[in-house]
Amino acid sequence: MAHIQFKKRMLFISGMPKKINIIHLIPALNIGGAEKVVLNLCRHFDPARFKLTLVYWQGNDDLLPEFKKSPVQIIKLQLKTVISLNSVLKIRRLIKTTQADIIHTHFIDADLLGFLSSRFLRTAMIVDIHSYPFPDKTTHCLRYYLMSFGIKKFLCVSNTVKAVIQQKTKIPDKKIKVVYNGITLDSRYDPRSRKERGRIKQSLNIPEGHIIVGNISRLILDKGQEYLIRAMPDIIQSHKNVIALIIGDGELRDQLKQLASDLNIESHIIFTGTRTDIPELLSIMDVFVFPTFREAMGITVLEAMAAEKPIIATDDAAIPELIRHRKEGLLIHPGNEQLITQAVQALLDDKESARQYAKNARQRVSQFSLDQMMINTAHLYEDVPG
């Protein structure tokens, strides 16, 4: 250990700092908050300081074209069984061939696989906790506690996540660090021209003059789109020309479409499926609704804040760390379509308050910038090896 530290110091003294080699291990490249975080890490790392390798194994690779635009090595493994001796040996071989200094894992299977693969090589390991509440099983809590003796750092995407993992696993505070997810605050989120917004609406067959209430997230139970759809009949009663734009895909797509049909509001609901042009789609929304449960962070909330949109979100989990009620938006209890109806109607009827919330949100989102996330992560990478 002392020899490694001495060698590292000599390289810096000689003016030739050694690049830190990092493997990001993640199951899949589908469009989700954690995957977007890893994509940003791959896009914006400093190639003079770090060399990154991305390793995944599942077939869902919607974001693969975006990852290919970044200067990282991408490896897709063929794993018959994720947690097996064969899988461990494959990851171990990659750690050796890439001369990895750090293995940075994302999600429970990657955490265990990375841990088992790196132990005998004494490779430093960082575990990123993107979920809430997590871990939720007694066996998983014990697993992470035992693993913590060989893991350098646990990264949590919010203070809410950190509080839960500390309470459930008893991992020492010194091993846990909060690094908020961040987004790029660039021109993509600037207000679009009327002409450009008109073009985007036309591509979605939305008539000019219609009000757009938008949601962006995976179509799964925890994201709560059901309650937005159930709120729509009453919203339509007061605002005849309103459209709900639901962006994303997932296991509940058919069920949610059927719900819209059962409520006889199909003409007021547009399901776009998976999209990557999020800033453009945000630009046409009048209100952004995020009726989520158990949210660890909320990347799409940050994107809506950057796009300067009036936001309705739930007062659940980590969302209040981003949005303060009646300052950057309206917070409501999850799982209640009547509260969504009331909040949407309030913002549509009180445009001045809606504009002020949106302006405040745009100002506050600077605290969650990608630049700050990259700085915090880079410092961690430099402190961990050795």
C-alpha positions as CSV (number, residue, x, y, z in Angstrom):
1,M,0.0,0.0,0.0
2,A,2.8,2.4,0.9
3,H,4.6,1.6,-2.3
4,I,1.5,2.4,-4.3
5,Q,1.1,5.8,-2.6
6,F,4.9,6.6,-3.0
7,K,4.7,5.7,-6.8
8,K,1.6,7.9,-7.1
9,R,3.4,10.9,-5.5
10,M,6.4,10.4,-7.7
11,L,4.3,10.5,-10.8
12,F,2.8,13.8,-9.8
13,I,6.2,15.2,-8.8
14,S,7.6,14.3,-12.2
15,G,4.8,16.2,-14.0
16,M,3.2,13.0,-15.3
17,P,0.2,12.3,-13.2
18,K,-1.2,8.8,-13.7
19,K,-4.7,8.7,-15.1
20,I,-7.2,7.1,-12.8
21,N,-8.9,4.2,-14.6
22,I,-12.5,3.7,-13.6
23,I,-15.0,1.0,-14.5
24,H,-18.7,1.9,-14.3
25,L,-20.7,-1.3,-13.8
26,I,-24.5,-1.0,-14.5
27,P,-27.0,-3.6,-15.5
28,A,-28.6,-1.8,-18.5
29,L,-28.6,1.4,-20.5
30,N,-32.4,2.1,-20.5
31,I,-33.7,5.6,-20.1
32,G,-33.8,6.3,-16.4
33,G,-32.5,8.7,-13.8
34,A,-29.5,6.6,-12.8
35,E,-28.6,5.8,-16.3
36,K,-28.7,9.5,-17.2
37,V,-26.3,10.2,-14.3
38,V,-23.8,7.7,-15.6
39,L,-24.2,9.1,-19.1
40,N,-23.3,12.6,-17.8
41,L,-20.3,11.2,-15.9
42,C,-19.1,9.5,-19.2
43,R,-19.8,12.6,-21.3
44,H,-18.2,15.2,-19.1
45,F,-15.3,13.6,-17.3
46,D,-11.8,15.1,-17.8
47,P,-9.9,12.7,-20.2
48,A,-6.6,14.2,-19.0
49,R,-7.3,12.9,-15.4
50,F,-9.5,9.9,-15.9
51,K,-10.0,6.9,-18.2
52,L,-13.5,5.4,-18.1
53,T,-14.9,2.0,-19.2
54,L,-18.6,1.3,-19.2
55,V,-19.7,-2.3,-18.6
56,Y,-23.3,-3.6,-18.8
57,W,-25.0,-6.8,-19.6
58,Q,-28.7,-6.5,-20.1
59,G,-30.4,-6.1,-23.5
60,N,-32.1,-2.8,-22.8
61,D,-29.8,-0.3,-24.3
62,D,-31.9,2.7,-25.4
63,L,-29.2,5.1,-24.3
64,L,-26.4,3.3,-26.1
65,P,-26.3,5.7,-29.1
66,E,-25.8,8.6,-26.6
67,F,-23.1,6.7,-24.7
68,K,-21.3,6.1,-28.0
69,K,-20.9,9.9,-28.4
70,S,-18.7,9.9,-25.3
71,P,-15.0,9.0,-25.4
72,V,-15.5,5.9,-23.2
73,Q,-14.8,2.2,-23.9
74,I,-18.2,0.4,-23.9
75,I,-18.3,-3.3,-23.1
76,K,-21.5,-5.5,-23.2
77,L,-21.1,-8.8,-21.4
78,Q,-23.0,-12.0,-22.1
79,L,-24.0,-13.3,-18.7
80,K,-26.2,-16.4,-18.4
81,T,-26.5,-15.8,-14.6
82,V,-25.6,-12.5,-13.2
83,I,-24.3,-13.6,-9.8
84,S,-22.2,-16.7,-10.7
85,L,-18.6,-17.7,-10.6
86,N,-18.4,-17.2,-14.4
87,S,-19.7,-13.7,-14.2
88,V,-17.3,-12.8,-11.3
89,L,-14.4,-14.1,-13.3
90,K,-15.4,-12.1,-16.4
91,I,-15.5,-8.8,-14.3
92,R,-12.3,-9.7,-12.6
93,R,-10.6,-10.2,-16.0
94,L,-11.9,-6.8,-17.1
95,I,-10.6,-5.2,-13.9
96,K,-7.1,-6.6,-14.7
97,T,-7.0,-5.9,-18.4
98,T,-8.2,-2.3,-18.0
99,Q,-5.9,-1.8,-15.0
100,A,-8.8,-0.3,-13.1
101,D,-8.1,1.7,-10.0
102,I,-11.8,2.1,-9.1
103,I,-14.9,0.1,-9.8
104,H,-18.0,2.3,-9.5
105,T,-21.3,0.3,-9.3
106,H,-24.9,1.2,-9.9
107,F,-27.9,-1.0,-8.6
108,I,-28.0,-4.0,-6.4
109,D,-26.8,-6.7,-8.8
110,A,-23.9,-4.6,-10.0
111,D,-23.0,-3.8,-6.4
112,L,-22.7,-7.5,-5.4
113,L,-21.0,-8.5,-8.7
114,G,-18.5,-5.7,-8.5
115,F,-17.8,-6.5,-4.8
116,L,-17.1,-10.2,-5.4
117,S,-15.0,-9.5,-8.5
118,S,-12.8,-6.8,-7.0
119,R,-12.0,-8.3,-3.6
120,F,-8.9,-10.4,-4.4
121,L,-7.5,-7.7,-6.6
122,R,-8.0,-5.1,-3.8
123,T,-9.5,-2.7,-6.3
124,A,-11.1,0.3,-4.7
125,M,-14.9,0.3,-5.0
126,I,-17.6,3.0,-4.9
127,V,-21.3,2.0,-4.6
128,D,-23.8,4.5,-5.9
129,I,-27.3,4.3,-4.2
130,H,-29.9,5.7,-6.6
131,S,-33.0,4.1,-5.1
132,Y,-35.3,5.0,-2.2
133,P,-36.1,3.4,0.2
134,F,-33.1,1.1,-0.2
135,P,-32.2,-1.5,0.9
136,D,-35.7,-2.7,1.8
137,K,-35.0,-6.3,2.8
138,T,-33.3,-7.5,6.0
139,T,-30.9,-9.7,4.0
140,H,-29.9,-6.8,1.8
141,C,-29.3,-4.6,4.8
142,L,-27.0,-7.2,6.3
143,R,-25.3,-7.7,2.9
144,Y,-24.5,-4.0,2.5
145,Y,-23.2,-3.8,6.1
146,L,-20.8,-6.7,5.6
147,M,-19.8,-5.4,2.2
148,S,-19.1,-2.0,3.7
149,F,-15.8,-3.3,5.3
150,G,-14.4,-3.7,1.8
151,I,-16.0,-0.6,0.1
152,K,-14.3,2.8,0.1
153,K,-17.4,5.0,-0.3
154,F,-21.2,4.8,-0.6
155,L,-22.5,7.7,-2.7
156,C,-26.1,8.8,-2.0
157,V,-28.0,11.0,-4.5
158,S,-29.8,12.9,-1.7
159,N,-29.8,13.3,2.1
160,T,-33.1,11.4,2.2
161,V,-31.3,8.4,0.7
162,K,-28.4,8.7,3.0
163,A,-30.7,8.8,6.1
164,V,-32.4,5.6,5.1
165,I,-29.2,3.6,4.3
166,Q,-27.6,4.7,7.6
167,Q,-30.7,3.7,9.6
168,K,-31.1,0.4,7.9
169,T,-27.5,-0.8,7.5
170,K,-25.6,1.0,10.3
171,I,-22.8,1.8,7.8
172,P,-20.6,4.4,9.4
173,D,-21.2,8.0,8.5
174,K,-17.6,8.4,7.3
175,K,-18.2,5.9,4.5
176,I,-21.2,7.7,3.1
177,K,-21.2,10.8,1.0
178,V,-24.0,12.7,-0.6
179,V,-23.5,13.9,-4.2
180,Y,-26.6,15.4,-5.7
181,N,-27.3,14.5,-9.3
182,G,-26.8,17.4,-11.6
183,I,-27.9,18.5,-15.1
184,T,-26.4,20.7,-17.7
185,L,-27.8,24.2,-17.5
186,D,-27.2,25.1,-21.1
187,S,-29.0,26.7,-24.0
188,R,-31.1,23.5,-24.6
189,Y,-33.4,24.6,-21.8
190,D,-33.8,28.2,-22.9
191,P,-37.4,29.1,-23.8
192,R,-38.1,28.1,-27.4
193,S,-39.4,30.5,-30.0
194,R,-43.1,30.5,-30.8
195,K,-42.3,29.1,-34.2
196,E,-40.2,26.2,-32.8
197,R,-42.8,25.3,-30.1
198,G,-45.4,25.3,-32.9
199,R,-43.4,22.8,-34.9
200,I,-43.0,20.5,-31.9
201,K,-46.7,20.6,-31.2
202,Q,-47.5,19.9,-34.8
203,S,-45.2,16.9,-34.7
204,L,-47.4,15.5,-31.9
205,N,-50.7,16.6,-33.5
206,I,-51.4,19.1,-30.7
207,P,-53.5,22.0,-32.0
208,E,-52.2,25.5,-31.4
209,G,-53.8,27.1,-28.3
210,H,-54.1,23.8,-26.4
211,I,-52.9,23.7,-22.8
212,I,-50.3,21.0,-22.2
213,V,-49.8,19.3,-18.8
214,G,-46.7,17.1,-19.0
215,N,-45.1,14.2,-17.2
216,I,-41.7,12.6,-17.9
217,S,-40.8,9.3,-16.3
218,R,-40.9,5.5,-16.7
219,L,-44.4,4.1,-16.8
220,I,-44.2,2.1,-13.5
221,L,-46.2,2.1,-10.4
222,D,-44.0,4.3,-8.3
223,K,-44.1,7.2,-10.8
224,G,-47.9,7.7,-10.2
225,Q,-49.1,8.5,-13.8
226,E,-52.3,6.8,-12.9
227,Y,-53.3,9.6,-10.6
228,L,-52.6,12.3,-13.3
229,I,-54.8,10.4,-15.7
230,R,-57.6,10.0,-13.1
231,A,-57.3,13.8,-12.5
232,M,-57.8,14.7,-16.2
233,P,-61.7,14.4,-16.4
234,D,-62.1,17.1,-13.8
235,I,-59.3,19.3,-15.3
236,I,-61.0,19.0,-18.7
237,Q,-64.3,20.2,-17.1
238,S,-62.7,23.5,-16.3
239,H,-60.2,23.7,-19.2
240,K,-61.7,22.0,-22.3
241,N,-58.5,22.3,-24.4
242,V,-56.1,20.6,-22.1
243,I,-53.8,17.7,-23.1
244,A,-51.8,15.4,-20.9
245,L,-48.5,14.6,-22.5
246,I,-47.0,11.5,-21.0
247,I,-43.4,10.9,-22.0
248,G,-41.7,7.6,-21.3
249,D,-42.3,3.8,-21.5
250,G,-42.6,0.9,-19.1
251,E,-44.6,-2.0,-17.9
252,L,-47.8,0.0,-17.2
253,R,-48.1,1.5,-20.7
254,D,-51.0,-0.7,-21.8
255,Q,-52.7,-0.4,-18.4
256,L,-52.5,3.4,-18.5
257,K,-53.8,3.6,-22.0
258,Q,-56.8,1.4,-21.0
259,L,-57.4,3.7,-18.0
260,A,-57.6,6.7,-20.4
261,S,-60.0,4.7,-22.6
262,D,-62.2,3.7,-19.6
263,L,-62.4,7.3,-18.5
264,N,-63.3,8.3,-22.1
265,I,-60.5,10.8,-22.3
266,E,-58.2,9.2,-25.0
267,S,-58.3,12.3,-27.1
268,H,-56.8,14.3,-24.2
269,I,-53.9,12.0,-23.5
270,I,-50.8,11.5,-25.6
271,F,-48.4,8.7,-24.9
272,T,-45.1,9.5,-26.7
273,G,-43.1,6.4,-25.6
274,T,-39.4,6.8,-25.0
275,R,-37.9,10.1,-26.1
276,T,-34.5,11.7,-25.8
277,D,-35.5,15.3,-26.9
278,I,-36.6,16.2,-23.4
279,P,-35.7,19.9,-23.5
280,E,-37.7,20.4,-26.7
281,L,-40.7,18.6,-25.2
282,L,-40.5,20.5,-21.9
283,S,-40.6,23.8,-23.9
284,I,-44.2,23.2,-25.0
285,M,-45.5,22.3,-21.5
286,D,-47.6,24.7,-19.5
287,V,-47.4,22.7,-16.3
288,F,-45.1,19.8,-15.3
289,V,-46.7,17.2,-13.0
290,F,-44.6,14.6,-11.2
291,P,-46.9,12.5,-9.0
292,T,-44.2,10.1,-7.8
293,F,-43.8,7.9,-4.8
294,R,-40.5,7.0,-3.1
295,E,-38.3,9.3,-5.3
296,A,-34.6,9.2,-4.5
297,M,-33.8,12.4,-6.4
298,G,-35.9,13.3,-9.5
299,I,-33.7,14.1,-12.5
300,T,-36.8,15.1,-14.6
301,V,-37.8,17.5,-11.9
302,L,-34.4,19.2,-12.3
303,E,-34.9,19.3,-16.0
304,A,-38.3,20.9,-15.6
305,M,-36.8,23.5,-13.2
306,A,-34.1,24.3,-15.8
307,A,-36.7,24.7,-18.4
308,E,-38.5,27.2,-16.1
309,K,-41.8,25.4,-15.9
310,P,-44.4,25.6,-13.2
311,I,-44.1,22.3,-11.3
312,I,-46.5,20.2,-9.3
313,A,-44.7,17.3,-7.4
314,T,-45.3,15.2,-4.4
315,D,-44.0,16.0,-0.9
316,D,-42.6,12.5,-0.7
317,A,-39.0,11.3,-0.1
318,A,-36.3,13.5,-1.7
319,I,-38.5,15.9,-3.7
320,P,-38.8,18.5,-1.0
321,E,-34.9,18.8,-1.2
322,L,-35.5,20.2,-4.7
323,I,-38.9,22.0,-4.6
324,R,-40.1,24.0,-1.7
325,H,-43.9,24.4,-1.5
326,R,-45.2,27.7,-2.9
327,K,-41.6,28.8,-3.6
328,E,-40.5,26.7,-6.6
329,G,-43.8,24.9,-7.2
330,L,-46.7,23.2,-5.5
331,L,-46.1,20.0,-3.4
332,I,-49.0,17.6,-2.8
333,H,-49.4,14.3,-1.0
334,P,-48.9,11.3,-3.4
335,G,-51.7,9.0,-4.6
336,N,-54.5,11.6,-4.7
337,E,-56.0,12.6,-8.0
338,Q,-58.1,15.3,-6.4
339,L,-55.1,17.1,-5.2
340,I,-53.5,17.0,-8.7
341,T,-56.7,18.4,-10.1
342,Q,-56.8,21.3,-7.6
343,A,-53.1,22.1,-8.1
344,V,-53.3,22.1,-11.9
345,Q,-56.3,24.3,-11.9
346,A,-54.6,26.7,-9.5
347,L,-51.6,27.1,-11.7
348,L,-53.7,27.4,-14.9
349,D,-56.0,30.0,-13.3
350,D,-53.2,32.0,-11.5
351,K,-50.7,32.6,-14.2
352,E,-48.7,35.2,-12.2
353,S,-48.0,32.7,-9.4
354,A,-47.2,30.0,-11.9
355,R,-44.6,32.3,-13.6
356,Q,-43.1,33.2,-10.3
357,Y,-42.7,29.6,-9.2
358,A,-41.1,28.8,-12.6
359,K,-38.7,31.7,-12.3
360,N,-37.7,30.6,-8.7
361,A,-37.2,27.0,-9.9
362,R,-34.9,28.1,-12.6
363,Q,-32.8,30.1,-10.1
364,R,-32.7,27.2,-7.6
365,V,-31.7,24.5,-10.1
366,S,-28.2,26.1,-10.3
367,Q,-27.6,24.4,-6.9
368,F,-27.9,21.1,-8.7
369,S,-25.7,21.7,-11.7
370,L,-23.7,19.0,-13.6
371,D,-20.5,21.0,-13.0
372,Q,-20.9,20.7,-9.2
373,M,-21.7,17.0,-9.5
374,M,-18.6,16.4,-11.7
375,I,-16.4,18.4,-9.3
376,N,-17.6,16.4,-6.2
377,T,-17.2,13.1,-8.1
378,A,-13.8,13.9,-9.4
379,H,-12.5,14.8,-5.9
380,L,-13.9,11.5,-4.7
381,Y,-12.1,9.6,-7.5
382,E,-8.8,11.2,-6.6
383,D,-9.1,10.5,-2.9
384,V,-10.2,6.9,-3.2
385,P,-7.3,5.0,-4.8
386,G,-4.1,4.1,-3.0
